[in-house]
Amino acid sequence: MSYMSDPVADMLARIKNAYTTNMDTVVIPFSKYKADIANILDEEGYIRTHEIRKDEGIQGVIKVHLKYNKNGNCAISGLKRISKPGLRVYAEKDKIPKVLGGLGVVIVSTSKGVLTGSKAKESGIGGEVICSVW
């Protein structure tokens, strides 16, 4: 059994590798945290859809269906892990970073769950800055 120190970085790497090779679907081991991140990617239009399959793998999997435009370019042009296990990054509600001047999305883990940076600002809460997507 291999131990993974950063499951979120693994998730982002799997998505990045999948769209770099123009794959349609990427399978990620399930966790509620990663499902919340996939949910945001779905809501913000970065992926076509995602499904949670509890009957596959040991703990279930999240199947992420990537989204491409008619030119074959992925809706996601970049993913960056911000807060890492060795260096956690937290932001207060008015210090939540903007991605590409508002063109991208920052995903924040707050006391109210995993939210986009803009929703966290609206709710008046800060939290751990997980990653940015553009």
Backbone as CSV, one residue per row, in Angstrom:
resi,resn,N_x,N_y,N_z,CA_x,CA_y,CA_z,C_x,C_y,C_z
1,MET,0.839,-1.185,0.000,0.000,0.000,0.000,0.882,1.246,0.000
2,SER,0.600,2.125,-0.939,1.411,3.341,-1.006,0.720,4.454,-0.224
3,TYR,1.504,5.254,0.445,0.974,6.363,1.219,1.103,7.635,0.396
4,MET,0.009,8.371,0.298,0.040,9.598,-0.459,-0.016,10.773,0.507
5,SER,0.991,11.637,0.466,1.040,12.735,1.428,0.119,13.888,1.038
6,ASP,-0.207,14.021,-0.257,-1.057,15.130,-0.686,-2.064,14.666,-1.738
7,PRO,-3.216,14.141,-1.284,-4.214,13.624,-2.223,-4.768,14.684,-3.181
8,VAL,-4.837,15.946,-2.734,-5.356,17.002,-3.609,-4.369,17.280,-4.748
9,ALA,-3.074,17.320,-4.430,-2.060,17.527,-5.477,-2.124,16.368,-6.473
10,ASP,-2.369,15.153,-5.967,-2.509,13.984,-6.838,-3.714,14.170,-7.764
11,MET,-4.827,14.642,-7.209,-6.033,14.870,-8.006,-5.759,15.885,-9.117
12,LEU,-5.125,17.001,-8.751,-4.839,18.048,-9.730,-3.872,17.545,-10.803
13,ALA,-2.882,16.745,-10.396,-1.922,16.180,-11.351,-2.614,15.229,-12.315
14,ARG,-3.536,14.420,-11.795,-4.277,13.491,-12.665,-5.098,14.250,-13.702
15,ILE,-5.766,15.334,-13.265,-6.569,16.134,-14.190,-5.657,16.786,-15.237
16,LYS,-4.537,17.350,-14.776,-3.597,18.019,-15.678,-3.043,17.033,-16.712
17,ASN,-2.645,15.840,-16.249,-2.118,14.819,-17.158,-3.178,14.390,-18.163
18,ALA,-4.433,14.293,-17.710,-5.524,13.861,-18.587,-5.785,14.876,-19.688
19,TYR,-5.845,16.174,-19.331,-6.129,17.136,-20.398,-4.923,17.399,-21.273
20,THR,-3.715,17.166,-20.762,-2.516,17.315,-21.587,-2.493,16.260,-22.685
21,THR,-3.026,15.075,-22.378,-3.057,13.991,-23.363,-4.429,13.845,-24.024
22,ASN,-5.271,14.889,-23.882,-6.614,14.926,-24.496,-7.509,13.751,-24.132
23,MET,-7.391,13.265,-22.902,-8.273,12.189,-22.455,-9.647,12.767,-22.140
24,ASP,-10.663,11.924,-22.236,-12.037,12.343,-21.984,-12.397,12.297,-20.505
25,THR,-11.910,11.245,-19.843,-12.294,10.983,-18.454,-11.058,10.704,-17.622
26,VAL,-11.094,11.128,-16.375,-10.016,10.812,-15.443,-10.657,10.256,-14.169
27,VAL,-10.033,9.199,-13.626,-10.561,8.535,-12.435,-9.681,8.903,-11.245
28,ILE,-10.336,9.367,-10.180,-9.630,9.829,-8.990,-10.197,9.084,-7.778
29,PRO,-9.337,8.575,-6.879,-9.858,7.919,-5.670,-10.757,8.873,-4.903
30,PHE,-11.881,8.363,-4.390,-12.884,9.203,-3.737,-12.477,9.685,-2.357
31,SER,-12.779,10.942,-2.088,-12.843,11.464,-0.718,-13.844,12.608,-0.790
32,LYS,-14.487,12.902,0.308,-15.495,13.972,0.333,-14.862,15.300,-0.080
33,TYR,-13.653,15.548,0.403,-12.913,16.785,0.109,-12.693,16.938,-1.397
34,LYS,-12.201,15.849,-2.036,-11.944,15.897,-3.482,-13.250,15.990,-4.269
35,ALA,-14.324,15.369,-3.741,-15.631,15.461,-4.393,-16.126,16.905,-4.359
36,ASP,-15.864,17.615,-3.254,-16.246,19.021,-3.143,-15.490,19.870,-4.172
37,ILE,-14.210,19.568,-4.366,-13.408,20.295,-5.359,-13.948,20.017,-6.766
38,ALA,-14.248,18.740,-7.050,-14.801,18.368,-8.363,-16.139,19.079,-8.587
39,ASN,-16.921,19.208,-7.522,-18.204,19.904,-7.595,-18.030,21.349,-8.040
40,ILE,-17.031,22.027,-7.467,-16.760,23.418,-7.836,-16.294,23.502,-9.291
41,LEU,-15.408,22.587,-9.705,-14.949,22.584,-11.098,-16.140,22.429,-12.044
42,ASP,-17.109,21.599,-11.624,-18.325,21.365,-12.406,-19.188,22.634,-12.448
43,GLU,-19.468,23.199,-11.279,-20.309,24.401,-11.179,-19.728,25.576,-11.954
44,GLU,-18.398,25.704,-11.939,-17.751,26.829,-12.599,-17.531,26.581,-14.093
45,GLY,-17.913,25.403,-14.583,-17.833,25.121,-16.017,-16.471,24.684,-16.526
46,TYR,-15.588,24.238,-15.615,-14.256,23.790,-16.046,-14.250,22.335,-16.507
47,ILE,-15.262,21.567,-16.091,-15.374,20.176,-16.535,-16.792,19.960,-17.048
48,ARG,-16.961,18.922,-17.877,-18.286,18.637,-18.425,-19.215,18.160,-17.314
49,THR,-18.747,17.185,-16.554,-19.502,16.670,-15.416,-18.582,15.768,-14.594
50,HIS,-19.082,15.323,-13.460,-18.340,14.342,-12.655,-19.359,13.431,-11.997
51,GLU,-18.916,12.213,-11.732,-19.806,11.267,-11.059,-19.037,10.534,-9.983
52,ILE,-19.750,10.229,-8.910,-19.138,9.509,-7.796,-19.609,8.065,-7.882
53,ARG,-18.654,7.147,-7.996,-18.968,5.717,-8.110,-18.463,5.024,-6.855
54,LYS,-19.356,4.746,-5.933,-18.982,4.099,-4.670,-18.670,2.615,-4.856
55,ASP,-19.104,2.045,-5.991,-18.933,0.608,-6.225,-17.583,0.260,-6.863
56,GLU,-16.750,1.259,-7.143,-15.461,1.000,-7.787,-14.319,1.324,-6.832
57,GLY,-13.240,0.556,-6.951,-12.076,0.814,-6.118,-12.353,0.474,-4.658
58,ILE,-11.405,0.788,-3.794,-11.535,0.468,-2.374,-12.524,1.411,-1.704
59,GLN,-12.319,2.726,-1.893,-13.212,3.685,-1.233,-14.145,4.363,-2.223
60,GLY,-14.202,3.863,-3.451,-15.005,4.505,-4.480,-14.134,5.447,-5.298
61,VAL,-14.665,5.939,-6.396,-13.895,6.837,-7.253,-14.756,8.020,-7.688
62,ILE,-14.065,9.069,-8.114,-14.728,10.214,-8.732,-14.308,10.165,-10.201
63,LYS,-15.283,10.061,-11.099,-14.984,10.093,-12.532,-15.226,11.507,-13.021
64,VAL,-14.166,12.159,-13.467,-14.258,13.535,-13.948,-14.228,13.500,-15.476
65,HIS,-15.272,14.049,-16.085,-15.351,14.110,-17.549,-14.905,15.500,-17.977
66,LEU,-13.772,15.554,-18.676,-13.202,16.836,-19.061,-13.993,17.493,-20.179
67,LYS,-13.855,18.803,-20.263,-14.608,19.596,-21.225,-13.624,20.234,-22.211
68,TYR,-13.908,20.076,-23.498,-13.067,20.668,-24.535,-13.925,21.550,-25.435
69,ASN,-13.315,22.592,-26.011,-14.067,23.415,-26.957,-13.944,22.824,-28.359
70,LYS,-14.564,23.472,-29.335,-14.559,22.892,-30.694,-13.163,22.837,-31.321
71,ASN,-12.221,23.627,-30.800,-10.840,23.567,-31.294,-10.024,22.488,-30.595
72,GLY,-10.656,21.765,-29.673,-9.959,20.699,-28.955,-9.168,21.166,-27.758
73,ASN,-9.357,22.423,-27.348,-8.658,22.929,-26.162,-9.496,22.661,-24.918
74,CYS,-8.825,22.242,-23.853,-9.522,21.946,-22.607,-10.005,23.244,-21.958
75,ALA,-11.148,23.167,-21.281,-11.693,24.323,-20.571,-10.738,24.765,-19.455
76,ILE,-9.952,23.828,-18.942,-8.955,24.154,-17.923,-7.636,24.407,-18.647
77,SER,-7.074,25.607,-18.485,-5.760,25.811,-19.096,-4.656,25.735,-18.059
78,GLY,-5.037,25.737,-16.781,-4.032,25.591,-15.743,-4.633,25.297,-14.376
79,LEU,-3.871,24.546,-13.576,-4.247,24.207,-12.201,-3.009,24.431,-11.356
80,LYS,-3.169,25.026,-10.183,-2.009,25.213,-9.321,-2.391,24.953,-7.875
81,ARG,-1.652,24.073,-7.237,-1.852,23.792,-5.808,-1.225,24.948,-5.049
82,ILE,-1.965,25.541,-4.131,-1.429,26.676,-3.390,-1.022,26.256,-1.983
83,SER,-1.984,25.778,-1.183,-1.676,25.338,0.170,-1.223,23.880,0.111
84,LYS,-0.039,23.613,0.640,0.504,22.247,0.590,0.646,21.728,2.023
85,PRO,0.762,20.392,2.197,0.924,19.859,3.552,2.108,20.469,4.309
86,GLY,3.196,20.773,3.608,4.379,21.339,4.270,4.286,22.842,4.476
87,LEU,3.380,23.496,3.731,3.238,24.944,3.844,1.783,25.326,3.587
88,ARG,1.033,25.412,4.662,-0.380,25.757,4.548,-0.520,27.251,4.264
89,VAL,-1.464,27.593,3.397,-1.697,28.997,3.060,-3.138,29.341,3.418
90,TYR,-3.281,30.310,4.321,-4.606,30.754,4.745,-4.803,32.196,4.315
91,ALA,-6.065,32.575,4.067,-6.361,33.952,3.686,-7.605,34.417,4.419
92,GLU,-7.555,35.656,4.891,-8.743,36.264,5.488,-9.696,36.615,4.361
93,LYS,-10.960,36.896,4.714,-11.986,37.129,3.694,-11.615,38.226,2.689
94,ASP,-10.923,39.273,3.151,-10.570,40.350,2.223,-9.175,40.185,1.617
95,LYS,-8.528,39.061,1.894,-7.188,38.810,1.342,-7.187,37.590,0.398
96,ILE,-8.385,37.089,0.054,-8.473,35.932,-0.834,-7.962,36.351,-2.213
97,PRO,-6.979,35.626,-2.765,-6.368,36.053,-4.034,-7.313,35.929,-5.237
98,LYS,-7.056,36.778,-6.228,-7.781,36.691,-7.499,-6.882,35.933,-8.466
99,VAL,-7.483,35.165,-9.360,-6.714,34.406,-10.349,-6.870,35.100,-11.701
100,LEU,-5.758,35.476,-12.305,-5.744,36.159,-13.606,-6.754,37.309,-13.660
101,GLY,-6.722,38.151,-12.644,-7.615,39.311,-12.599,-9.086,38.950,-12.612
102,GLY,-9.430,37.791,-12.053,-10.827,37.388,-11.973,-11.250,36.424,-13.076
103,LEU,-10.337,36.091,-13.993,-10.675,35.146,-15.070,-10.663,33.707,-14.588
104,GLY,-9.905,33.445,-13.546,-9.847,32.093,-12.993,-10.600,32.017,-11.678
105,VAL,-10.495,30.878,-11.031,-11.190,30.642,-9.770,-10.192,30.133,-8.744
106,VAL,-10.314,30.656,-7.532,-9.515,30.118,-6.437,-10.475,29.305,-5.574
107,ILE,-10.030,28.127,-5.129,-10.871,27.248,-4.314,-10.357,27.304,-2.879
108,VAL,-11.285,27.589,-1.954,-10.923,27.821,-0.558,-11.686,26.851,0.339
109,SER,-10.977,26.265,1.305,-11.623,25.415,2.299,-11.966,26.289,3.502
110,THR,-13.266,26.435,3.775,-13.710,27.325,4.843,-14.461,26.533,5.913
111,SER,-14.897,27.248,6.950,-15.697,26.609,7.990,-17.075,26.218,7.455
112,LYS,-17.465,26.795,6.324,-18.748,26.449,5.699,-18.570,25.468,4.539
113,GLY,-17.422,24.832,4.468,-17.164,23.864,3.407,-16.224,24.415,2.355
114,VAL,-16.074,23.675,1.262,-15.186,24.072,0.174,-15.959,25.014,-0.753
115,LEU,-15.441,26.235,-0.915,-16.119,27.257,-1.713,-15.149,27.901,-2.699
116,THR,-15.706,28.612,-3.679,-14.866,29.436,-4.544,-14.474,30.661,-3.729
117,GLY,-13.410,31.325,-4.142,-12.965,32.524,-3.436,-14.048,33.582,-3.377
118,SER,-14.793,33.765,-4.487,-15.832,34.800,-4.512,-16.988,34.461,-3.567
119,LYS,-17.365,33.177,-3.485,-18.445,32.784,-2.568,-17.998,32.927,-1.113
120,ALA,-16.711,32.644,-0.859,-16.181,32.804,0.497,-16.216,34.283,0.888
121,LYS,-15.830,35.165,-0.061,-15.874,36.615,0.195,-17.302,37.061,0.479
122,GLU,-18.253,36.588,-0.353,-19.672,36.931,-0.162,-20.156,36.504,1.222
123,SER,-19.716,35.305,1.660,-20.129,34.789,2.972,-19.371,35.464,4.106
124,GLY,-18.368,36.275,3.758,-17.601,36.980,4.771,-16.674,36.093,5.568
125,ILE,-16.169,35.013,4.914,-15.246,34.117,5.622,-13.996,33.852,4.791
126,GLY,-12.897,33.617,5.485,-11.649,33.237,4.836,-11.442,31.748,5.054
127,GLY,-10.245,31.271,4.748,-9.956,29.861,4.963,-8.655,29.462,4.310
128,GLU,-8.485,28.156,4.130,-7.264,27.637,3.513,-7.401,27.699,1.998
129,VAL,-6.453,28.323,1.331,-6.478,28.475,-0.126,-5.941,27.171,-0.730
130,ILE,-6.847,26.340,-1.256,-6.458,25.014,-1.750,-5.701,25.113,-3.063
131,CYS,-6.346,25.707,-4.074,-5.733,25.752,-5.403,-6.381,26.831,-6.252
132,SER,-5.771,27.094,-7.396,-6.387,28.014,-8.357,-6.539,27.294,-9.687
133,VAL,-7.578,27.663,-10.417,-7.910,27.056,-11.707,-8.150,28.180,-12.703
134,TRP,-7.624,28.042,-13.908,-7.900,29.022,-14.941,-7.950,28.375,-16.295
